[in-house]
Amino acid sequence: MLEISYSRILRMSIPLMASSFIQSIVMITDSAFLSRYGTIDFDAAGNAGMIYVTLFVILMGMSDGSQILMARRIGENRSRRLPQLFGSALLLNFIGALILFAVAQTLLPSLISSIVHNKAIAVGEIEFVRYRSIGLFFSVGILAINAYFLSIGKTFLVLVGSAVIAFGNILLDYLLIFGIGDFPELGLRGAALASTLAEGLGLIFLATAFLNNSDQKKHLIIRHLRVRKETILQLIKLSSPIMLQGLVALSTWTTFFIWIEQLGTHELTISQVIRTIYFLTFVPIWGFAGTTKTYISQYVGKRDFISIKIIQRKIQLLTLFCLLIITHGLILYPETLVKMINPDQLINKETADILRFIFGSILIFGISSVYFQSISGSGNTRFSFLIELSSVLVYLVAAYLFIKVYEVSLFWVWSVEYIYFISLGVLSYGYLRFFNWQNKEV
């Protein structure tokens, strides 16, 4: 069982935060390279990247479900069930990757062509998605292995795996986007290929580390690896709401950016810069999200509900502290951050003003996220999906009114972030406060 102390929570969370930070640096590097290669490439990669992340998050839902189940079995002292959970999750991940890859290759190109106004951007998005979606097959193993390490609280290898992917991506970006040395100049296609190949490198590292890991050998994961029908059904029941939740959340944000693209290239470029920096500010939130799910699942399995409130409070305080460290630049020097992503002076001040404005919404998300992840960690994933769905519906209505009906300035369009994060927090807290979530069996 994991100890409840600030130091133990941080020891588990810091590698996850570092992993998220590294991935954010990769996104920033991708954006910085492409903004200097061409505006169309920069804008196309931004929106296409959101589409790919949406596909990836659907796949990650199965990983989250297996993480929750493995952590619960550890809390119940039933770790002998881990091999069949791991094997079943691996199979389901592969089936999911096949389906999503087929969608990316056949259905998405027509959809992108029909909704993106700028045809040059549409062509770029289609090319990016087709090459980037190959990486889904590498993600099958990466997500399954990471879920196991997260369930036992061993997050350092998750960090190292992310570092391998990140630095491989940065190097390959530089070589393939601009065509350095004997490498061809591939531009946008090079960015997609770089990320895909980097995930292949990450899988090689993680698979090697997993096979030689002492915990894996103790739990007999490989030796007793198996797939069971009842475990598959259990994983589908628990994970499908998380998968839908990811699909709803990311597709909503993708829709938001599509609407902004319809406002004009200037507005889209500003919003893509904001999106890139935004992901960096979410580093602590994502880091503590995985920690929250594991802690809550283990302590629900132990039936220690008094400790769960202590866990939530400590994680919220640590999240806010880390957010203030990472996001202070949004208030103090946002212009410098914008220049790092895109050197175009025409967008600098307007982008910086919006970053200052949305600073408070990120702090609200830090508090709301702990309540929301607690619901998922308890196994009540159907209710976490309903909360996500309700929040994004409010978000979409507000965004539609601001952009399509009232045609407010881009500055006020971004106020929808406050609306979403407050809705998510109020609904999550209300569920934990007034509903019987403690007795969920998974």
N, C-alpha and C positions, 0 to 999 in steps of 0.2 A: 504494500500500500504506500501511496505517496504521502509524505509528511506535509502538514499544513503550517508552513512558515513562509515569510517573505523571501528568505534566501532560497528555499527549495522551489518555490514557484518561479523565482527568477532563473534559477539554474535550468529549469525545464523550458522556460519561455525565451530566454536570450538566444539560444541557437535558432529557434523558430523565427524570432524577430530578425536575427542576422540573415537567415535564409530569405525572408521576405524582402529585407533591405537589398540583398544582392540581386534578387529578381527585379526589384524596382530600378536599381542601377542599370541593369540590362535594358529595361524599357527606356530609361532616360538616354542611354547610349544609342539605342536603335533610333530614337527620335532625333537625337543630335546629329547622327550620321545622315539620316534621310532628309532632315531639314536643310542640310548643306548640299544634298544631292539634287533635290527638286521639291517644290511646294506640293505638286500633285502627288508625288511619291510619299511625302510626309503625311498628307491628309488621307490618302488611300490606305497606308499602313496602319494609321490610327484606327479608322473604322473597321478595317478587315481584322486587325488585332483584337478588337472587341468581339467580333463574330467568332473568332477562334477561341477566345477565352470563354465565351458562352458554351461552346461545344466541350471544352475542357472541364468546365465547372459541372456540367452534367455528368461527365465521367467521374469527377471527383466526389460526387454524391455517394457513389458506391464505396469509395475509399473511406469517406466519413462514417458510413454505416458500419463497415467492418472494424474501424477504429473503436467506435462506441461499443460494439459487441465484444471485441477482444478485451477492452478495458473492463467491461462489466464482468466477464468471466474471471478475470484476475481478481476483481473485488469479491467475487463469490467463491474464490479458491477453487476454480474449475478450469485451470489453465490447460488441462488435457484436451480441451475443445479447440484450442488455438489452431492446430494444423488444418482441421477441416474448414474452419472459418477462413483461413488464409487461402487455401486451395480453391474454395468456392468463390471467394472474392476475385481471385485471379482470373478464373474462367468468365465470370460475369463482366469483368472489366474488358476482357478481350472481345466478347460478344458486343458490348457497348461501343467499343472502338470501331469495330467493323460497320455497325449501323451508322454511326456518326460520320465515318469516312465516306460512306456511300452517299449520305445526305450532302456532304460538302462538295463532292465531285459532280453530283447530278442535279440536285434541287436548288442549292444556294446560288449558283451562277445566274439562273433565270430570275430568282427573287431579287438579287442585287441589281440586275439590269433594270428591273421594273420600278424600283423605289429610289434609286440614286439619280438625282437630276443631272449632275456633271458626268458625262459619259466617259471622260478620261479617268476620273476617279473610280467609276464603276469598273472599268477594265482592269485597273490596278488592283482593286479589291478582289476581283475574281481570281486573278493570277496569284495573289498572295495567299488566299484561302486554299487554293488547290495544292500549292506546295507545302503550306504550313500544316495542313491536316494530316500529312504523313506522320507527323510527330505524335499523333494520338496513339499509334501502336507502341512507341517507346514509353508513353505515359502509363500503359497498362502495368508494366512491371514496377515503374517508379512509384506509382500511387499505392500499389499493394504493399511494397516494402516499407514505404514511409508510414503507412497506416499501422503496421506492426510496431515499428520503432516508437511511434507516438503513443500507442496503447500501453507500452511498458515504461514510458517516460524517458526513453533514451533518444534524445533529440540531436545529439552532436553529429551523428552520421547523416541525418537529414540536412543539417547545415553544410557539411562537407560536400554532399551530393549536389546541393544547390549551387555551391561555389564552383564545382566542376562544370556544371551546365552554364553558369553565368560567364565565367571567364572564357570558356570555349566559344560561347556565343559572341562575346565582344571581339575576340580575335578573328573569328570567321566573318563577322559583320564587316570588319575593316578590310579584310582580304577580298570578299565577294561583292560588296556593294560598289567599291571603287575600282576593283581590279588591280590589286597590288602584285607586282612581280609576274609570275606565270599564271596567276589566277585571273579568270575572265571578269570583266566588269558587267555585273548582272543587276545592279540597282535594286529595285524593290524585290525582284525575284531572289536576289542574293541574300537579302535580309530574311526572307522566309526560309530559305535553305539553311542559312546559318543557324537559326533557332532550332530547326528540325535536327540537324546534325549534332548540335550541342546536346540535345536531349538524348540522342543515342550514346554519346560519351558519358552522360550522367547515369544512364541505365547500366552501362558496363561497370562503372565504379560501384554503384549501389548493389548490384547483383553479386559482385565479388565480395563486398563487405558483408552482405547478408549471409552468404554461404559460409563465411569464416567467423561469424559472430557467435560468441559463447552463449548468449541468451537464446538464440535460435536453436542452438544445439541442445540446450537444456530443455526447451519446450518441444523438441523433436519435430520442428516444423517441416523440414525437408524429409526426414526419415518416415514420418507418418502422414505426409501430405496426401490429402484425399479430397474428393468432392462428394457431398451428400445432398440429395434432393431436398430434405427438410431444412438443411442449412441454407441452401440457395433460396428457398421460399422465404425463410426468415430474413435473410439479407435483403431480398427484394421488398418485403413488407416494410422493413425499417428504412431502407435507403431510398426507395422511390420518392417519398415526399421531399427528401433532401435534394435529389436530382431535379425534381420539378421546381423546387425552391431556387436552386441555382439557375435553372433555365429562365424562370420568371424574372429574377433579379437582373441577370446580365442582359437578357433580351430587352428588358425595359430600358436599361441604360443605352443599349444599342439603338433602340427606337428614339430615345432622346437625342442622340448624336445625329441620327438620320434627319430628324426635324430641324436640327441646327444647320446641317448641311444645306437644307432647303432655304435657309435664310441667306446664305451666301458663303463664299470661300473665306472671307475675312473672319466671320463669326466662327466658322469651323476651325480655322487655324488657331484662333485664341482658345477655343474649347479643347482642342487636342493638347495644347500646352498645359492647360489646367488639368486635364485628365492624367497626363504623365506625372505631374508633380503630386496630384491627388493620391496616386497609388503609392508614392513614397511616404506620404503622411499616414497611410493606413498600416504601415509596418508594425507598430505596436499592437494595433487592434487584431490583425491577422495572427500575430505571434501568440497573443493571449487567447485567441479563439480556440486553437488546438489544445492549449493547456486547460481551458475551461471545460471542454467536452470530456477530456480524459479524467480530470479530477471529479467532475460531477458524476460521471458514469461509475467510477470506482466507489465513490461514497454512497451513491444510491444502492449499489450492489451490497455494500456493507450495512445499509439501512441506518446510516448516521446522518440524519437530516439537520441536526443542530450545527454540525460542522459545515454544511453546505452554505449557510448564510455567512459564516466567517470566510469561507473560500471566496464567495462572490464579492464581499466587501474588500478583501485584500487585493483581489485581481483588479477591481475597479480603481482602487487607489494607485496601484502600480501602473495601470494603463494610462491614467491621467498624467502621472509623473513622466512616463516615457513619451507620451504625446507632446507634452510641453517642451521636452528636450529636442524632439525631432522636428516639430512644426513651428518653432519660434521664428524661423525664417519667413513664414508667411506674413507675419506682422512686421518684423524688423527690416528685412531686405528682400522682399519678393521680386523686385526688379532684377536683382542679381540671379535669382533662381530662373527667371524667365529667359534671361540671356544665355544661360547654360543650355536650355532646350532649343531655343530658336532666337538667332541674333537679330531678327527683323525689328527695327526700332518702331515701326508703325503699330505694332501690337503690344509693345512693352508696358506702357502705362495702364491701358485698359485691362490687360491680363493681370497685372499686379493688384489693381483695385479689387478685382473679383476675388483673388486669392485672399486678400485681407478680409473681405466680406464673409467668406465661407469658413474662416478659421473656427468660429464658434460651433459650426455644425459638426466639425470633426470631433470636438470634445464631447458633444452630445452623443455621437456615435460610439465613442469609447465607453460610456456608461451603459448605453442601450445594448451594445453587443454582448456584454457579459450576461445580462438577463436572457437575451435571445439564445445564446449558445448553451445556457443552462438547460433550456427546454429541449434542445437537440440532444445534449449529453444525458438527460434523464430518459431518453428513448421515446419521448412524445413528439416524434418527428412530424406526425400528421398535423398537429397543432402549430408547430413551428412553420410549416408550409402555409397554413391558413393565415397566420400572422404576417408572413412575408407577402402573401398574395394581397391581403387587405392593404398593407402599407404601400405596395407598388401601384395598386389601383388609385389610391389617393394621390400618389406621386404623378402618375400618368395624366390624371384629370387636371391637376394643377399645371403640369408642363404644357398640356394641350391648350389650356385657357391662356397661359402666359404667351405662348409662341404663336398659336394659330388664331385665337379670338381677339385678345387684347393687344397683341403685338408689342409687348413691353421690350425695353432694352435688354441686351444680353446680360447686363449686370443683375437685373431683377429676375431674369429667367433662372439664374443659378440659385435663387432663394428656394427652389424646390428641394434642395438638399436638406434644408432645415425641416421642411414638411415631412420628408421621408423618415429621417432619423428620429424625429420626435414621435411620429406614428409608431415606428418599430419599438421604441422604448416603452411607450405608454401601454401598448397592447401586450408586450412581453411581461412587463411588471404586473399588469392586471391578471394575466393568466397564472403566474406564479403565486400571486397573492390570494386569488379567490377560487382557483380550481384545484382539484385533487390530482396532482401530477406525480406524487411520491410513489404510488403503488403500480406504476407501469412495469409490466413484465416483458423482457425481451430475451 
